[in-house]
């Protein structure tokens, strides 16, 4: 099994885990991390949003709760709607 298929299989394993935690993908530059994440989004979900911090530094604001500095999924979704007004945020999807 090649490395990309192995990594993708691990991502599918993560997706299907009912008690999953956030997925963090790390590794060397230019090895296919973004490609695999986009593939997972396109093939396994009804919709997905790509947060590309390298090309859009203003996305950092999404993860800051200006009220009390506590981070929650609801805060991330609300802040994301400002940056991605044409995308749908559907709970559990």
C-alpha positions, 0 to 999 in steps of 0.5 A, spaced: 500 500 500 502 506 498 503 512 503 497 516 500 493 510 500 495 508 507 494 516 510 487 516 506 485 510 510 487 512 516 483 519 515 477 514 513 478 510 520 478 517 523 472 519 520 468 513 522 470 513 529 464 515 533 468 518 539 473 522 534 477 528 536 479 534 531 483 531 526 490 534 525 494 533 519 502 534 519 508 533 515 513 535 511 511 540 505 509 538 499 507 531 500 500 531 499 497 533 506 492 538 503 490 534 497 488 528 502 484 533 506 480 536 500 479 529 497 476 527 504 472 533 504 469 532 497 468 524 497 466 523 504 462 529 506 456 533 503 460 539 503 466 542 506 470 548 507 478 549 506 481 554 511 488 556 507 491 560 513 498 560 508 494 564 503 489 568 507 491 570 514 485 574 516 482 566 517 485 567 524 480 571 526 475 565 525 478 562 531 478 568 536 472 569 540 472 576 542 467 576 547 470 571 552 476 568 549 473 561 550 473 557 543 467 553 541 464 549 535 459 555 535 464 560 535 468 557 529 461 556 525 459 563 526 466 567 525 466 562 519 460 565 516 463 572 515 469 569 511 465 564 507 458 567 506 456 562 500 457 556 504 452 552 508 454 550 515 449 544 516 450 541 523 452 533 523 454 534 516 
